[in-house]
Structures are given as C-alpha cells and as structure tokens.
Amino acid sequence: MKKSYSKSIFWFRRDLRLEDQVGLHNALKMSKSVCPIFIFDREILDKLEDRKDARVEFIHDTLKSMKITLNELGSDLKIYYGNPKELWPKILDEIRPDAVFCNRDYEIYAKDRDSLVEKFCKDQETDFHSYKDHVVFDKEDVLKDDSTPYVVFTPYKRKWIEKLNSRVDDNGLSYYLKSYSVEKYNEAFAQMDGEEMIKLSDMGFERSEIEIPSNTVPQKRIKQYDKLRNFPAVDGTSRLGIHFRFGTISIREKARKALKLNDTFLSELVWRDFYAHILDAFPHVEENSFREKYDRIEWRNNEKEFDSWCKGKTGYPMVDAGMRELNNTGYMHNRVRMVAASFLTKHLLIDWRWGEAYFAAKLLDYDLSSNNGGWQWAAGSGTDAAPYFRIFNPESQMKKFDKENKYIKKWVPEYGTDKYVDPIVDHKEARERCLSTYKAALQDA
C-alpha cells in the first residue's frame, strides 16, 4: 500500500511539463499538498562558456510558463539558484516536507547529487522517491536472459519491443506507454503566493538569437521519416531533441504516436533508451572508451586542424556545412553529424572526446548519453560501433544525400569558387593513416 503524506516537495529537473509526468503524478496522488521547486544548478551553469546559451534561456522561458499555469491554480513554482548540495539542507529546513519526489537522471553527476539529497532527506526523516520518466525503459527493465545489460542495439531493440507488448490493455495500448495524469490531482498543488522569478541576467546570462524548434511536428513528416530523414536539405526530421532533453514533451506520448506512424522513428526513440541504458550500466563511458582497447589509440590532436573543423573550414563541404549549421543554429542534421564526427576522429585522428565536448557546448539537444554514444560509434570505440575500417568518404556522402548541393550552398555559399578553402587533408592519405594508427593500437589487444 502506498504511503500518503501531508506535505511534499516535487523537484523538477529534466521533466519540465505539467502533464503526463510520472514523478509529479505520484507526488500529487500521494500528498495533500505538493510544493513544486526547481534549482538552477551552478555546478552546471558555471561551466557554460557561452553567456548567451539558448538552452538556459529555453529552461527559463519554460519555467516562466509553468509558473503562470501554477499561479492560475493558486500555487507557484519556487525557483532556487545555487549548488544543490548546499541548497537542499536549507530547502528541507524551510519547507519541512514529509517526502521529496523527483524523476531519475542517469548521468554520474546527477546520480551522485541525488544520492546526497536522499541522505539529507533520511537525516531529516523525510522519504525520498524517484521515478522512471525520462525513458520508456531503464537499465533494469530490458536485460539479457542472464540478467546482464545489452551492448548491441538490435537484440536490445527486440527485447524492448517484446517488453512493450508484454502488457497491453483491451485497446492494445501498452501499459508502459500509459499517460500519467497531473490535471486530475491539481488540487494537491500547495496554495501559496507567487514569487518573483530570478532573471537570466541575475545568473550572468543573456537572451540568445538562436531559435528553439517547436515541440509539435506535422504527422506527415513523421509518416515520411524513414524516406526523408537522411537528406539534410529537407525538413525530414522531428527537431524534438531539445524537448526530449528537458522533458517538455512526454517520451510515452511520442512513442504511442510513433507506433502508429513510423517504425523508423520509433527505432530512434529506442536508440535513445539504449544509450541511456549504456550510460547507466557502464558509467565509465562518460570519460573513457566503452571498448577499453580503443583508449590505446595515438591521437594526433592537431589544434589548428581542430580549429578548422570547429569553424567549418576543412575544405570538405559536407563537414563544413554541418559545423556552420551547428554554430549558427545549435542544430546539425543527424546524417551530417555522423560525417563530421567520422571526419574528426578518422581523417584528422583527433580524440572523440574533443568533438564530444564541442557538440556538448553547441547542441540545443545535447544529451550526454546520446552524444557520447554517437561519438563513440563514430570513433569505433563504443557499443555497436562502426568498425574502425569503416571510414565515411565526405565527398560520396555529399553526392548521395545532397545531390543538388542545396544544403551545401545554404551553409557554404563560397563552395565552387576560388574563395573556398583547400582540403586540409587528402582523403586517401588520411584513410590509410587512420587504418595504420588504429591497427597499431588494436592488434595486440
């Protein structure tokens, strides 16, 4: 039997919405009064170099909207700014809750932080509850028959689908994709006066010129996803990444729609779960190669060449277009991400961690598990990775996926003129150098 509480806190993190939200649903259902809070975490914010980071602005705007909705219910969202480890003892003293509710995060920093907060709660005889909301299935849900984690995607996906279909209702809807109502329990939000919200400038940030994609996608685009998603000049992808990252949309809702509309789009959601599962089960991937032998590779790490890659001035149009798109919009088409990542790690022999960190600083949809998984895939060091001898040819990728050079011309207008830079490396020579470097590192492994 579930406990019931007089007063609880719900701590928003990567779940910034007031509908179909597991932790919030349970907090409201189990409590007479729930005080919603959010912490602008200085441990994270102080490391951001760009003071016009569009992601911080997006979080701020989303919280503002949530605050307005809660104010209409006679409640509010209490917003704090600081280090959670320092703030939480004060928050517990201030609110004196019987329980704290939140949804799980799978990154090392987040897990360590939550363990400490749980300890603070225990010291105050306050219950601590965390729930699965950010993914459909987490580490414990989809395991091999011997109860060990999957490290290859295809069998993982097979088991994922099997699990999804193992419990369905009379309408054929999976129990695991059911919606968790919040509105039904709105009366449990704590009644309190609205507080003035902290400004971006108070935290040292400014508004960005970068536009945030919509959280709604035309059904037609999802229906055609498998046919159009590889062509960067076409609006063929969902652009929902930032909304999944910060939880402004429900993964269950999108999975329900994907089941009806497009299997390939559903597969992308399964990949998202898979990489979260890998990060949770094998936390060493945050800093090191999943396949340890790949840490033996002798990276060249030429800073001048890295700078050319970052600025989109490598002389390889597909790579340059992608990097310029990223620098200007906070987005890069997924096909191009693979080409750009392969070029950095294989052609230039620059450590995948350098590229991963650059993407982490620039991508609106940056998610540690997916970004790490993608970079390690490109470098050959990750789970289910491309073999090291598979080296994308940027020219043939361009001819295949941007035949009319529409994408290239948009981001590299000087392409085809004498103003365009010469290639910083010869493809054939770079390929041979990569093969010999990787082979030398791996042959004795």
ChimeraX attribute file (.defattr): number of C-alpha atoms within 10 A of each C-alpha:
attribute: neighborCount
match mode: 1-to-1
recipient: residues
	/A:1	3
	/A:2	7
	/A:3	8
	/A:4	15
	/A:5	18
	/A:6	13
	/A:7	22
	/A:8	29
	/A:9	27
	/A:10	24
	/A:11	22
	/A:12	22
	/A:13	19
	/A:14	19
	/A:15	26
	/A:16	21
	/A:17	19
	/A:18	17
	/A:19	18
	/A:20	21
	/A:21	26
	/A:22	22
	/A:23	25
	/A:24	29
	/A:25	22
	/A:26	21
	/A:27	30
	/A:28	29
	/A:29	21
	/A:30	20
	/A:31	21
	/A:32	17
	/A:33	21
	/A:34	28
	/A:35	23
	/A:36	23
	/A:37	16
	/A:38	16
	/A:39	17
	/A:40	19
	/A:41	16
	/A:42	14
	/A:43	13
	/A:44	11
	/A:45	19
	/A:46	12
	/A:47	9
	/A:48	15
	/A:49	9
	/A:50	13
	/A:51	17
	/A:52	17
	/A:53	22
	/A:54	23
	/A:55	21
	/A:56	21
	/A:57	19
	/A:58	19
	/A:59	17
	/A:60	17
	/A:61	13
	/A:62	15
	/A:63	20
	/A:64	15
	/A:65	13
	/A:66	16
	/A:67	22
	/A:68	15
	/A:69	15
	/A:70	21
	/A:71	17
	/A:72	10
	/A:73	16
	/A:74	15
	/A:75	23
	/A:76	23
	/A:77	27
	/A:78	18
	/A:79	17
	/A:80	16
	/A:81	15
	/A:82	17
	/A:83	16
	/A:84	20
	/A:85	15
	/A:86	10
	/A:87	15
	/A:88	18
	/A:89	15
	/A:90	12
	/A:91	15
	/A:92	19
	/A:93	10
	/A:94	9
	/A:95	12
	/A:96	14
	/A:97	22
	/A:98	19
	/A:99	26
	/A:100	24
	/A:101	24
	/A:102	24
	/A:103	20
	/A:104	21
	/A:105	20
	/A:106	20
	/A:107	17
	/A:108	14
	/A:109	11
	/A:110	13
	/A:111	14
	/A:112	12
	/A:113	15
	/A:114	19
	/A:115	12
	/A:116	15
	/A:117	21
	/A:118	19
	/A:119	15
	/A:120	17
	/A:121	20
	/A:122	13
	/A:123	11
	/A:124	16
	/A:125	12
	/A:126	18
	/A:127	18
	/A:128	20
	/A:129	16
	/A:130	17
	/A:131	15
	/A:132	15
	/A:133	24
	/A:134	26
	/A:135	20
	/A:136	19
	/A:137	19
	/A:138	21
	/A:139	19
	/A:140	12
	/A:141	14
	/A:142	24
	/A:143	18
	/A:144	13
	/A:145	9
	/A:146	6
	/A:147	10
	/A:148	12
	/A:149	19
	/A:150	21
	/A:151	20
	/A:152	14
	/A:153	18
	/A:154	13
	/A:155	13
	/A:156	20
	/A:157	18
	/A:158	13
	/A:159	18
	/A:160	21
	/A:161	14
	/A:162	12
	/A:163	15
	/A:164	18
	/A:165	15
	/A:166	11
	/A:167	12
	/A:168	14
	/A:169	10
	/A:170	6
	/A:171	6
	/A:172	9
	/A:173	15
	/A:174	17
	/A:175	13
	/A:176	16
	/A:177	17
	/A:178	14
	/A:179	16
	/A:180	18
	/A:181	18
	/A:182	22
	/A:183	13
	/A:184	12
	/A:185	17
	/A:186	18
	/A:187	17
	/A:188	23
	/A:189	25
	/A:190	23
	/A:191	16
	/A:192	15
	/A:193	11
	/A:194	16
	/A:195	12
	/A:196	9
	/A:197	14
	/A:198	14
	/A:199	12
	/A:200	16
	/A:201	10
	/A:202	9
	/A:203	16
	/A:204	11
	/A:205	18
	/A:206	17
	/A:207	15
	/A:208	16
	/A:209	11
	/A:210	17
	/A:211	12
	/A:212	19
	/A:213	15
	/A:214	11
	/A:215	14
	/A:216	11
	/A:217	13
	/A:218	8
	/A:219	14
	/A:220	10
	/A:221	18
	/A:222	24
	/A:223	18
	/A:224	16
	/A:225	20
	/A:226	15
	/A:227	12
	/A:228	17
	/A:229	22
	/A:230	18
	/A:231	20
	/A:232	23
	/A:233	19
	/A:234	13
	/A:235	13
	/A:236	20
	/A:237	20
	/A:238	18
	/A:239	20
	/A:240	18
	/A:241	18
	/A:242	22
	/A:243	23
	/A:244	24
	/A:245	18
	/A:246	22
	/A:247	19
	/A:248	20
	/A:249	24
	/A:250	24
	/A:251	20
	/A:252	22
	/A:253	13
	/A:254	16
	/A:255	20
	/A:256	17
	/A:257	14
	/A:258	20
	/A:259	14
	/A:260	11
	/A:261	18
	/A:262	18
	/A:263	15
	/A:264	18
	/A:265	23
	/A:266	19
	/A:267	18
	/A:268	13
	/A:269	19
	/A:270	22
	/A:271	18
	/A:272	19
	/A:273	25
	/A:274	28
	/A:275	23
	/A:276	25
	/A:277	25
	/A:278	25
	/A:279	23
	/A:280	21
	/A:281	18
	/A:282	13
	/A:283	16
	/A:284	14
	/A:285	21
	/A:286	16
	/A:287	9
	/A:288	17
	/A:289	22
	/A:290	25
	/A:291	14
	/A:292	13
	/A:293	14
	/A:294	20
	/A:295	15
	/A:296	14
	/A:297	16
	/A:298	14
	/A:299	17
	/A:300	13
	/A:301	16
	/A:302	12
	/A:303	10
	/A:304	9
	/A:305	19
	/A:306	20
	/A:307	12
	/A:308	15
	/A:309	25
	/A:310	22
	/A:311	16
	/A:312	25
	/A:313	23
	/A:314	23
	/A:315	18
	/A:316	24
	/A:317	26
	/A:318	30
	/A:319	28
	/A:320	23
	/A:321	26
	/A:322	30
	/A:323	28
	/A:324	21
	/A:325	20
	/A:326	21
	/A:327	19
	/A:328	15
	/A:329	17
	/A:330	22
	/A:331	25
	/A:332	25
	/A:333	20
	/A:334	16
	/A:335	16
	/A:336	24
	/A:337	21
	/A:338	19
	/A:339	21
	/A:340	28
	/A:341	25
	/A:342	29
	/A:343	26
	/A:344	23
	/A:345	25
	/A:346	29
	/A:347	25
	/A:348	23
	/A:349	25
	/A:350	23
	/A:351	21
	/A:352	27
	/A:353	18
	/A:354	15
	/A:355	21
	/A:356	19
	/A:357	13
	/A:358	12
	/A:359	26
	/A:360	17
	/A:361	17
	/A:362	21
	/A:363	21
	/A:364	27
	/A:365	22
	/A:366	22
	/A:367	21
	/A:368	19
	/A:369	22
	/A:370	19
	/A:371	19
	/A:372	28
	/A:373	29
	/A:374	22
	/A:375	25
	/A:376	28
	/A:377	22
	/A:378	28
	/A:379	29
	/A:380	26
	/A:381	24
	/A:382	25
	/A:383	21
	/A:384	14
	/A:385	20
	/A:386	16
	/A:387	13
	/A:388	19
	/A:389	15
	/A:390	15
	/A:391	22
	/A:392	19
	/A:393	17
	/A:394	19
	/A:395	14
	/A:396	12
	/A:397	15
	/A:398	22
	/A:399	12
	/A:400	12
	/A:401	19
	/A:402	18
	/A:403	14
	/A:404	12
	/A:405	16
	/A:406	14
	/A:407	22
	/A:408	22
	/A:409	15
	/A:410	14
	/A:411	19
	/A:412	21
	/A:413	14
	/A:414	14
	/A:415	18
	/A:416	11
	/A:417	8
	/A:418	8
	/A:419	9
	/A:420	16
	/A:421	16
	/A:422	12
	/A:423	12
	/A:424	15
	/A:425	15
	/A:426	11
	/A:427	19
	/A:428	11
	/A:429	10
	/A:430	16
	/A:431	22
	/A:432	13
	/A:433	16
	/A:434	22
	/A:435	16
	/A:436	12
	/A:437	18
	/A:438	20
	/A:439	15
	/A:440	14
	/A:441	15
	/A:442	15
	/A:443	8
	/A:444	7
	/A:445	10
